[in-house]
Amino acid sequence: MKFFNQLKFKRTLLFSSIIIVILVIYPNITNLFYNWNEIDSTFIKFFIFRFSAFTVFTYILLFENISKLKSNNFSKRLFYSFIITLVFYGINIIASLPFYIYEKPHIALSILLFQCLFIYGICLLIGHIYSLHLEQDIKEKKIKQLKIENLQSKCDALANQISPHFFFNSLNGLTGLVENEQALEYINKLSGIFRYILQKQGKDIVTLKEELDFLQSYRYLIEVRYSGKLFFDIKIDNNFLGYKIPFLSFLPLIENIIKHNKIDSDNKMFISVYVNKNNELIISNPIREKMFKEPSNGIGLTNLSSRFHLLIHKDIKIDNNNDRFSVYLPLTA
């Protein structure tokens, strides 16, 4: 693969060199065709020699200014390219002597010098533009990597967040079940949640089935905690279970629902989970705003939206019509 990439790079340099040379000696080409009947074989041979020499010269300059960007700074490339230009100019003068076609040598040499310096400047400019492009590309990759690392740290914090809050709440619920048959099931579900977080924490993307299995365990604990006050309606066709979704997508959404809504006997919460025809996973709930809103810790929808954008290159959608709150999570195959 590396060989083919190098071959493609050299072909591109050669093609670019030919284009530049054609632009530089365009007047000579025009004169050649315009006076074709008056031109002898010596002039044609000289033209072929000059075109080939300029192509090789331009190729070398482009190679010097593009392929050595990592090792040479602009000042060095400026100096080396100038030396190559002077050497080529001298060799070209000497190699042109056998043709004896100059009617006005001083004018011809001045034109040759101008053409050499023009190609020198063009190659330097191309190299400089290319170096700026590489620098921008490197910066964008670093920024993207920093974003991913930042999101990963937030995701880790999200996973760790379960310890101080949810774990102790779960233990409180467990205290009232120790003499009940549900105690073992409660402990198993709690263990399943932490097992899932520990096993999948290094992964960025998991299957929808894995996330739903997590949700089922998480759902059980919440339904015990809000006995008879919170309910889930999950309707997911088996055809969607193999689709991919960022790790721990459900957790911040369910926590937001619990955090920002009243859940009691008079305000029962029904959470709907389903997939629409656009392959979007929808988590929807009625809005039961609390009288006193809890402060946000910053790990929620913003983080989830950023992870979807970076990991699967799709954006989540939020629909808040003051009566129902719905979040649309795009699935990827």
Long-range contacts (C-beta under 8 A, 24 or more apart in sequence): 9-67, 13-59, 13-62, 13-63, 13-66, 14-55, 14-59, 16-58, 16-62, 16-126, 17-55, 17-56, 17-58, 17-59, 17-62, 18-55, 20-58, 20-119, 20-122, 20-123, 21-51, 21-54, 21-55, 21-58, 21-119, 24-54, 24-115, 24-118, 24-119, 25-50, 25-51, 25-54, 25-115, 42-99, 42-100, 42-101, 43-99, 43-101, 45-99, 46-96, 46-99, 46-101, 49-95, 49-96, 49-99, 50-92, 50-96, 53-88, 53-91, 53-92, 53-95, 54-115, 54-119, 57-84, 57-85, 57-88, 57-116, 57-119, 58-119, 58-123, 60-84, 61-85, 61-119, 61-120, 61-123, 62-123, 62-126, 62-127, 64-123, 64-127, 65-123, 65-124, 65-126, 65-127, 65-128, 65-130, 66-126, 66-127, 66-130, 69-127, 69-130, 69-131, 69-134, 74-128, 74-131, 77-124, 77-127, 78-124, 81-120, 81-123, 81-124, 82-120, 85-116, 85-117, 85-119, 85-120, 88-116, 89-113, 89-116, 92-116, 144-310, 147-306, 147-310, 148-310, 151-303, 151-306, 151-307, 151-310, 152-204, 154-299, 154-303, 155-247, 155-248, 155-303, 155-307, 156-201, 157-299, 158-248, 158-251, 158-252, 158-299, 158-303, 159-197, 159-201, 159-248, 161-297, 161-299, 162-193, 162-194, 162-197, 162-251, 166-221, 169-225, 170-221, 170-225, 173-221, 173-224, 173-225, 177-224, 182-224, 185-220, 186-220, 186-221, 186-224, 189-217, 189-218, 189-220, 189-221, 190-217, 190-221, 192-217, 193-217, 193-218, 193-221, 197-248, 200-247, 201-247, 203-247, 204-246, 204-247, 204-307, 204-311, 205-244, 205-245, 205-246, 205-247, 205-311, 205-312, 205-332, 206-244, 206-245, 206-246, 206-247, 207-241, 207-242, 207-243, 207-244, 207-245, 208-236, 208-240, 208-241, 208-242, 208-243, 208-244, 208-245, 208-281, 208-331, 209-241, 209-242, 211-245, 211-247, 211-248, 211-249, 211-250, 212-236, 212-241, 214-248, 214-250, 214-251, 215-250, 215-254, 215-273, 218-250, 218-251, 218-254, 222-254, 222-258, 226-263, 226-269, 228-265, 228-268, 229-263, 229-264, 229-265, 229-267, 229-268, 229-269, 230-258, 230-263, 230-268, 230-269, 230-271, 231-268, 231-269, 231-270, 231-271, 232-270, 232-271, 232-273, 233-270, 233-271, 233-272, 233-273, 233-274, 234-273, 234-274, 235-272, 235-273, 235-274, 236-273, 236-274, 236-275, 236-281, 237-275, 240-275, 240-279, 240-281, 240-331, 242-333, 243-279, 243-331, 243-332, 243-333, 244-312, 244-331, 244-332, 244-333, 245-281, 245-312, 245-329, 245-331, 245-332, 246-304, 246-307, 246-308, 246-311, 246-312, 249-281, 249-304, 249-308, 249-329, 250-283, 252-299, 252-300, 252-301, 252-303, 252-304, 253-283, 253-301, 253-304, 253-327, 254-283, 255-300, 256-300, 256-301, 257-285, 257-325, 259-294, 260-289, 260-290, 260-293, 260-294, 261-285, 261-287, 261-288, 261-289, 261-290, 262-288, 262-289, 262-290, 262-291, 263-288, 275-331, 276-328, 279-330, 279-331, 280-317, 280-328, 280-329, 280-330, 280-331, 281-328, 281-329, 281-330, 281-331, 282-326, 282-327, 282-328, 282-329, 283-326, 283-327, 283-329, 284-324, 284-325, 284-326, 284-327, 285-324, 285-325, 285-326, 286-323, 286-324, 286-325, 287-320, 287-322, 287-323, 287-324, 287-325, 301-327
